[in-house]
Amino acid sequence: MSIPKNISFFKAYRTSLLQKLYTDDKNISIGRVRFTKPPYEGLDLKLWKDRIYIEYNKHNDFKVSEETRDKLELLRDKMLDVFTCVIWQRGVVINILNKDNFPDTKIGMKLRADYYVLIADMCLRCFIHNENKF
């Protein structure tokens, strides 16, 4: 997917990071990945301006398992200064606490995009079963 020229540098860089990280999934748009292959099959990852959403898409009946919930709560407890999250039956909403600590420069936007994608990937890994690492 080519990145449109009329979007912000932050969104374009963030999208390119998602494309590099999740090369197997071709359903990547600006700030969103719809996973169609294991291990994240059936999940949608949405990176918004101030939040990250990871949820099972509407085309299936999956719900967040107790194992996933426990992993997300453990990760949240370890990273209290970084983000908070609300877990619900179909996914998780992640609120990044220090998102405004990055300068409004090109380097600051790159760092913020890296930060968002890193946190999203760590939380996404909680949805993989039988994996004990974050």
PASEBA-1860 file (N, C-alpha, C; in nm, 3 decimals):
! residues 134
1> MSIPKNIS> 0.084/-0.118/0.000/0.000/0.000/0.000/0.089/0.124/0.000 ~ 0.061/0.215/-0.087/0.135/0.341/-0.085/0.064/0.437/0.011 ~ 0.142/0.522/0.070/0.089/0.616/0.169/0.052/0.746/0.098 ~ -0.072/0.793/0.115/-0.114/0.917/0.050/-0.026/1.035/0.092 ~ -0.007/1.129/0.004/0.079/1.245/0.031/0.012/1.352/0.116 ~ -0.120/1.350/0.127/-0.191/1.458/0.194/-0.216/1.432/0.342 ~ -0.146/1.337/0.403/-0.163/1.313/0.546/-0.040/1.363/0.619 ~ -0.052/1.378/0.751/0.057/1.432/0.830/0.177/1.338/0.830
9> FFKAYRTS> 0.292/1.396/0.859/0.414/1.316/0.867/0.401/1.209/0.974 ~ 0.340/1.243/1.088/0.320/1.149/1.197/0.241/1.027/1.151 ~ 0.129/1.049/1.085/0.046/0.938/1.038/0.117/0.855/0.931 ~ 0.188/0.923/0.842/0.259/0.852/0.735/0.371/0.765/0.793 ~ 0.446/0.819/0.887/0.556/0.742/0.947/0.500/0.625/1.029 ~ 0.394/0.650/1.105/0.331/0.545/1.185/0.280/0.432/1.096 ~ 0.220/0.466/0.985/0.170/0.366/0.891/0.285/0.286/0.831 ~ 0.396/0.352/0.800/0.510/0.278/0.746/0.567/0.183/0.851
17> LLQKLYTD> 0.566/0.221/0.978/0.610/0.130/1.084/0.518/0.007/1.092 ~ 0.389/0.029/1.083/0.293/-0.083/1.087/0.317/-0.176/0.968 ~ 0.343/-0.119/0.852/0.367/-0.201/0.733/0.493/-0.286/0.749 ~ 0.595/-0.231/0.813/0.720/-0.306/0.834/0.703/-0.414/0.940 ~ 0.628/-0.383/1.045/0.609/-0.478/1.155/0.519/-0.594/1.115 ~ 0.413/-0.566/1.046/0.313/-0.668/1.014/0.308/-0.690/0.863 ~ 0.418/-0.737/0.807/0.431/-0.753/0.662/0.340/-0.863/0.606 ~ 0.301/-0.960/0.688/0.216/-1.069/0.638/0.073/-1.024/0.613
25> DKNISIGR> 0.029/-0.923/0.684/-0.109/-0.876/0.668/-0.112/-0.759/0.572 ~ -0.192/-0.774/0.471/-0.202/-0.669/0.369/-0.317/-0.572/0.397 ~ -0.392/-0.594/0.502/-0.506/-0.508/0.535/-0.462/-0.396/0.629 ~ -0.368/-0.315/0.582/-0.317/-0.203/0.661/-0.360/-0.073/0.594 ~ -0.424/0.012/0.671/-0.456/0.145/0.621/-0.398/0.245/0.721 ~ -0.425/0.370/0.703/-0.365/0.472/0.787/-0.412/0.453/0.931 ~ -0.319/0.411/1.017/-0.349/0.395/1.158/-0.433/0.274/1.194 ~ -0.448/0.179/1.103/-0.532/0.062/1.132/-0.476/-0.062/1.063
33> VRFTKPPY> -0.480/-0.173/1.137/-0.442/-0.303/1.081/-0.555/-0.400/1.111 ~ -0.606/-0.465/1.009/-0.705/-0.573/1.028/-0.631/-0.703/1.001 ~ -0.608/-0.779/1.108/-0.530/-0.901/1.097/-0.615/-1.015/1.041 ~ -0.561/-1.081/0.940/-0.634/-1.191/0.875/-0.559/-1.324/0.887 ~ -0.439/-1.320/0.946/-0.358/-1.441/0.959/-0.314/-1.457/1.104 ~ -0.288/-1.583/1.145/-0.240/-1.606/1.281/-0.106/-1.535/1.302 ~ -0.071/-1.498/1.419/-0.136/-1.529/1.547/-0.242/-1.428/1.590 ~ -0.259/-1.320/1.512/-0.355/-1.215/1.551/-0.484/-1.218/1.470
41> EGLDLKLW> -0.513/-1.328/1.407/-0.628/-1.339/1.319/-0.756/-1.297/1.391 ~ -0.834/-1.212/1.325/-0.961/-1.167/1.381/-0.952/-1.039/1.463 ~ -0.831/-0.987/1.485/-0.813/-0.865/1.563/-0.800/-0.744/1.472 ~ -0.845/-0.630/1.524/-0.821/-0.501/1.460/-0.737/-0.418/1.555 ~ -0.634/-0.355/1.502/-0.549/-0.262/1.577/-0.574/-0.125/1.519 ~ -0.616/-0.031/1.604/-0.643/0.105/1.558/-0.561/0.201/1.641 ~ -0.480/0.280/1.575/-0.400/0.382/1.641/-0.464/0.518/1.611 ~ -0.523/0.576/1.714/-0.584/0.707/1.699/-0.490/0.812/1.756
49> KDRIYIEY> -0.530/0.935/1.748/-0.445/1.045/1.792/-0.406/1.031/1.940 ~ -0.500/0.992/2.023/-0.472/0.989/2.167/-0.492/0.852/2.232 ~ -0.536/0.752/2.156/-0.561/0.619/2.212/-0.525/0.510/2.113 ~ -0.511/0.390/2.169/-0.489/0.271/2.088/-0.603/0.175/2.118 ~ -0.663/0.120/2.016/-0.770/0.023/2.032/-0.725/-0.110/1.973 ~ -0.742/-0.217/2.051/-0.720/-0.352/2.000/-0.848/-0.427/2.031 ~ -0.915/-0.473/1.927/-1.042/-0.540/1.949/-1.066/-0.646/1.843 ~ -1.147/-0.743/1.880/-1.188/-0.843/1.781/-1.285/-0.777/1.686
57> NKHNDFKV> -1.268/-0.802/1.556/-1.355/-0.735/1.460/-1.496/-0.792/1.465 ~ -1.586/-0.721/1.403/-1.729/-0.753/1.412/-1.769/-0.878/1.334 ~ -1.676/-0.935/1.259/-1.708/-1.051/1.176/-1.689/-1.184/1.248 ~ -1.659/-1.179/1.377/-1.645/-1.305/1.452/-1.701/-1.287/1.593 ~ -1.710/-1.396/1.665/-1.768/-1.395/1.799/-1.663/-1.407/1.910 ~ -1.536/-1.379/1.879/-1.431/-1.393/1.979/-1.447/-1.292/2.091 ~ -1.403/-1.332/2.209/-1.403/-1.244/2.326/-1.267/-1.255/2.393 ~ -1.231/-1.154/2.470/-1.103/-1.154/2.541/-1.105/-1.265/2.645
65> SEETRDKL> -1.008/-1.355/2.639/-1.002/-1.467/2.733/-0.946/-1.420/2.867 ~ -0.962/-1.502/2.968/-0.908/-1.471/3.100/-0.755/-1.464/3.094 ~ -0.694/-1.550/3.016/-0.549/-1.550/3.002/-0.501/-1.417/2.942 ~ -0.569/-1.371/2.838/-0.534/-1.243/2.776/-0.557/-1.129/2.872 ~ -0.668/-1.132/2.943/-0.699/-1.028/3.042/-0.590/-1.022/3.149 ~ -0.547/-1.138/3.198/-0.442/-1.142/3.301/-0.310/-1.085/3.248 ~ -0.275/-1.119/3.124/-0.152/-1.067/3.064/-0.158/-0.916/3.048 ~ -0.273/-0.865/3.002/-0.288/-0.720/2.985/-0.281/-0.648/3.119
73> ELLRDKML> -0.343/-0.705/3.222/-0.339/-0.643/3.355/-0.198/-0.644/3.411 ~ -0.124/-0.753/3.391/0.015/-0.762/3.436/0.101/-0.658/3.364 ~ 0.085/-0.647/3.234/0.160/-0.548/3.157/0.125/-0.406/3.203 ~ -0.003/-0.380/3.222/-0.047/-0.247/3.270/0.016/-0.215/3.404 ~ 0.017/-0.312/3.496/0.074/-0.290/3.628/0.224/-0.262/3.623 ~ 0.293/-0.324/3.529/0.437/-0.302/3.512/0.466/-0.165/3.451 ~ 0.370/-0.111/3.377/0.395/0.011/3.301/0.299/0.123/3.341 ~ 0.276/0.139/3.470/0.180/0.237/3.520/0.213/0.381/3.478
81> DVFTCVIW> 0.341/0.411/3.460/0.381/0.546/3.421/0.368/0.570/3.271 ~ 0.342/0.463/3.196/0.341/0.473/3.051/0.198/0.477/2.994 ~ 0.113/0.385/3.041/-0.024/0.383/2.988/-0.121/0.325/3.090 ~ -0.247/0.354/3.067/-0.356/0.289/3.138/-0.440/0.218/3.033 ~ -0.518/0.122/3.076/-0.603/0.055/2.978/-0.734/0.011/3.043 ~ -0.832/0.001/2.959/-0.963/-0.050/2.999/-0.990/-0.172/2.914 ~ -1.012/-0.284/2.980/-1.035/-0.410/2.910/-1.185/-0.437/2.908 ~ -1.237/-0.469/2.795/-1.378/-0.505/2.785/-1.388/-0.638/2.714
89> QRGVVINI> -1.505/-0.690/2.696/-1.519/-0.828/2.647/-1.467/-0.851/2.506 ~ -1.461/-0.749/2.423/-1.413/-0.769/2.285/-1.277/-0.707/2.258 ~ -1.217/-0.642/2.359/-1.087/-0.581/2.333/-1.035/-0.497/2.447 ~ -0.947/-0.405/2.413/-0.884/-0.318/2.512/-0.865/-0.179/2.451 ~ -0.884/-0.077/2.535/-0.859/0.062/2.497/-0.739/0.107/2.580 ~ -0.636/0.155/2.513/-0.511/0.194/2.578/-0.496/0.345/2.568 ~ -0.478/0.408/2.683/-0.458/0.552/2.689/-0.312/0.577/2.726 ~ -0.237/0.638/2.638/-0.096/0.666/2.662/-0.085/0.793/2.744
97> LNKDNFPD> -0.016/0.782/2.858/-0.014/0.891/2.955/0.077/1.007/2.916 ~ 0.194/0.982/2.865/0.289/1.089/2.838/0.301/1.120/2.689 ~ 0.191/1.118/2.620/0.193/1.140/2.475/0.228/1.284/2.438 ~ 0.213/1.376/2.533/0.241/1.517/2.504/0.384/1.556/2.539 ~ 0.466/1.461/2.578/0.604/1.490/2.616/0.700/1.496/2.497 ~ 0.649/1.479/2.378/0.733/1.481/2.259/0.724/1.619/2.193 ~ 0.837/1.674/2.149/0.834/1.807/2.086/0.762/1.803/1.952 ~ 0.709/1.916/1.912/0.641/1.927/1.783/0.741/1.953/1.671
105> TKIGMKLR> 0.833/1.861/1.657/0.932/1.866/1.550/0.922/1.735/1.474 ~ 0.993/1.726/1.363/0.990/1.603/1.284/1.046/1.486/1.365 ~ 1.153/1.508/1.439/1.210/1.402/1.522/1.114/1.366/1.635 ~ 1.052/1.467/1.695/0.954/1.441/1.801/0.836/1.358/1.751 ~ 0.790/1.387/1.630/0.679/1.310/1.573/0.721/1.167/1.545 ~ 0.846/1.148/1.498/0.896/1.012/1.474/0.903/0.934/1.606 ~ 0.955/0.999/1.709/0.964/0.934/1.839/0.827/0.897/1.894 ~ 0.731/0.988/1.878/0.595/0.960/1.926/0.532/0.845/1.848
113> ADYYVLIA> 0.553/0.840/1.718/0.501/0.730/1.637/0.566/0.598/1.679 ~ 0.698/0.599/1.699/0.767/0.479/1.747/0.710/0.433/1.880 ~ 0.687/0.527/1.968/0.634/0.500/2.102/0.496/0.436/2.094 ~ 0.407/0.492/2.012/0.272/0.438/1.995/0.277/0.295/1.941 ~ 0.357/0.274/1.838/0.362/0.141/1.775/0.424/0.040/1.871 ~ 0.524/0.080/1.947/0.586/-0.010/2.045/0.486/-0.052/2.152 ~ 0.413/0.041/2.206/0.313/0.009/2.309/0.203/-0.079/2.249 ~ 0.158/-0.046/2.130/0.054/-0.127/2.065/0.102/-0.269/2.044
121> DMCLRCFI> 0.226/-0.286/2.000/0.278/-0.420/1.976/0.291/-0.499/2.106 ~ 0.336/-0.434/2.213/0.346/-0.503/2.342/0.209/-0.551/2.389 ~ 0.108/-0.467/2.375/-0.027/-0.506/2.416/-0.085/-0.612/2.324 ~ -0.056/-0.602/2.197/-0.105/-0.700/2.100/-0.050/-0.839/2.130 ~ 0.073/-0.846/2.177/0.134/-0.975/2.211/0.061/-1.046/2.325 ~ -0.012/-0.972/2.405/-0.090/-1.033/2.513/-0.203/-1.120/2.458 ~ -0.240/-1.100/2.334/-0.347/-1.177/2.273/-0.298/-1.310/2.217 ~ -0.167/-1.333/2.218/-0.112/-1.461/2.175/-0.113/-1.554/2.294
129> HNENKF> -0.173/-1.670/2.280/-0.178/-1.764/2.391/-0.053/-1.849/2.395 ~ -0.021/-1.894/2.515/0.097/-1.977/2.541/0.227/-1.902/2.516 ~ 0.224/-1.770/2.528/0.347/-1.693/2.517/0.365/-1.616/2.646 ~ 0.474/-1.634/2.712/0.498/-1.573/2.843/0.578/-1.445/2.835 ~ 0.619/-1.403/2.717/0.701/-1.283/2.704/0.615/-1.169/2.654 ~ 0.659/-1.049/2.689/0.591/-0.930/2.638/0.673/-0.873/2.528
END
